[in-house]
Amino acid sequence: MFRFQLLLFSVLSFSSAPSFAGLFSDTEARQQIVELENRLATAEDSLSKLQAAYQQQSNAYKQQTSAMLDLQTSLEAMNAELRKLRGLNEELTHNLQDIEKRQKDLYIDLDGRLRRFEVGDAVTAEKASGKKVKVEDPGVENRALEVAYNFYKIERYQNAVNSFQEFLTNHPQSVHVANIRYWMGNSYFVLKDYKASLESYQHLVNKFEEHPKVVDALFSIADCQELLRDNEAAKQTLKQLMLKYPNTEASAKAKKRLATFK
């Protein structure tokens, strides 16, 4: 419509202005109209391109905005899940601490009851024999054990060995002797004192043959003997393990280990 009005205005201008009638011929008028149409077409094409570019940018912006919103939503969901997991972790840690405390309290209570029985037996024995029987304070023993084992846990093995030896000197009849012999063996092994390590493990095997740590101790004895270049003794230890625990995983492991010796 705009183009038609412009063309009509141009034609009327030419026809209604006598002063210019002689200046332009029909050919020139047509040429002017054609040029004007071309300019209009170019302007319309440019406008279409601008509109297309604007639409494209608008769509891209919308897509980018949508992607950013999706990303923000995902991040918020991840943060919420992380907070939830942290809460669960704190709860589990708290529950674990409670369980450890209850186990420790239970152990102390059980140990206290055993000690009371021991005291009762000691009193009975004292009355029967007429001799004084020395009764140890369980609290002292437990504190000594805790100190020694804490050195072991934090890998201060020389301090652990010294504390274990002191414990064995002061509490030779303790129910913890077997475990202490095993921990001492491990400590000596880390310190590369394989002879002392072997002796500690051997004491456990000889004196507490039904203890759960005996199997591990036998493997460790074989390790010490091998490191001390006594392969024949190491092979004998592994054979002893296979003989004592046939048809077990430990026996199968010992058999494989034995096959590595030349």
HUPE-V954877 format. One record per pair of residues at least 4 apart in sequence whose ideal C-beta (glycine too) atoms are under 7 Angstrom apart, sorted by the first residue. I is the first residue (numbers start at 1). J is the second residue. Records with the same first field share a line. If there is no record, write none. Layout:
BEGIN
I = J ; J
END
This chain:
BEGIN
1 = 5
2 = 6
3 = 7 ; 37 ; 40
4 = 8
5 = 9
6 = 10 ; 36
7 = 11 ; 33
8 = 12
9 = 13
10 = 14 ; 32 ; 33 ; 36
11 = 15
12 = 16
13 = 17
14 = 20 ; 24 ; 29
17 = 21
20 = 24
24 = 28 ; 29
26 = 30
27 = 31
28 = 32
29 = 33
30 = 34
31 = 35
32 = 36
33 = 37
34 = 38
35 = 39
36 = 40
37 = 41
38 = 42
39 = 43
40 = 44
41 = 45
42 = 46
43 = 47
44 = 48
45 = 49
46 = 50
47 = 51
48 = 52
49 = 53
50 = 54
51 = 55
52 = 56
53 = 57
54 = 58
55 = 59
56 = 60
57 = 61
58 = 62
59 = 63
60 = 64
61 = 65
62 = 66
63 = 67
64 = 68
65 = 69
66 = 70
67 = 71
68 = 72
69 = 73
70 = 74
71 = 75
72 = 76
73 = 77
74 = 78
75 = 79
76 = 80
77 = 81
78 = 82
79 = 83
80 = 84
81 = 85
82 = 86
83 = 87
84 = 88
85 = 89
86 = 90
87 = 91
88 = 92
89 = 93
90 = 94
91 = 95
92 = 96
93 = 97
94 = 98
95 = 99
96 = 100
97 = 101
98 = 102
99 = 103
100 = 104
101 = 105
102 = 106
103 = 107
104 = 108
105 = 109
106 = 110
107 = 111
108 = 112 ; 142
109 = 113
110 = 114
111 = 115 ; 138 ; 142
112 = 116 ; 138
113 = 117
114 = 118
115 = 119 ; 138
116 = 120
117 = 121
118 = 122
119 = 123 ; 135
120 = 124
121 = 125
122 = 126 ; 133 ; 135
123 = 127
124 = 128
125 = 129 ; 133
126 = 131 ; 132 ; 133
136 = 140 ; 141 ; 171
138 = 142
139 = 143
140 = 144
141 = 145 ; 171 ; 174
142 = 146
143 = 147
144 = 148 ; 167 ; 170 ; 171
145 = 149 ; 167 ; 176
146 = 150
147 = 163
148 = 152 ; 160 ; 163 ; 164 ; 167
149 = 153
150 = 154
151 = 156 ; 159 ; 160 ; 163
152 = 160 ; 183 ; 187
156 = 160
157 = 161 ; 187 ; 190 ; 191
158 = 162 ; 191
159 = 163
160 = 164 ; 183 ; 187
161 = 165 ; 184 ; 187 ; 188
162 = 166
163 = 167
164 = 168 ; 180 ; 183 ; 184
165 = 169
166 = 170
167 = 171 ; 180
168 = 172 ; 177 ; 180
176 = 180
177 = 181
178 = 182 ; 204 ; 208 ; 211 ; 213
179 = 183 ; 213
180 = 184
181 = 185 ; 200 ; 203 ; 204
182 = 186 ; 204 ; 213 ; 217
183 = 187
184 = 188 ; 200
185 = 189 ; 197 ; 200 ; 201 ; 217 ; 220
186 = 190
187 = 191
188 = 193 ; 196 ; 197 ; 200
189 = 194 ; 197 ; 220 ; 224
193 = 197
194 = 198 ; 224 ; 227 ; 228
195 = 199 ; 228
196 = 200
197 = 201 ; 224
198 = 202 ; 221 ; 224 ; 225
199 = 203
200 = 204
201 = 205 ; 217 ; 220 ; 221
202 = 206 ; 221
203 = 207
204 = 208 ; 211 ; 213 ; 214 ; 217
205 = 209 ; 214 ; 217 ; 218
208 = 214
209 = 214
213 = 217
214 = 218
215 = 241 ; 245 ; 250
216 = 220
217 = 221
218 = 222 ; 237 ; 240 ; 241
219 = 223
220 = 224
221 = 225 ; 237
222 = 226 ; 234 ; 237 ; 238 ; 257
223 = 227
224 = 228
225 = 230 ; 233 ; 234 ; 237
226 = 231 ; 234
230 = 234
231 = 235 ; 261
232 = 236
233 = 237
234 = 238
235 = 239 ; 258 ; 261
236 = 240
237 = 241
238 = 242 ; 254 ; 257 ; 258
239 = 243
240 = 244
241 = 245 ; 250 ; 251 ; 254
242 = 246 ; 251 ; 254 ; 255
245 = 250 ; 251
246 = 251
247 = 251
249 = 253
250 = 254
251 = 255
252 = 256
253 = 257
254 = 258
255 = 259
END
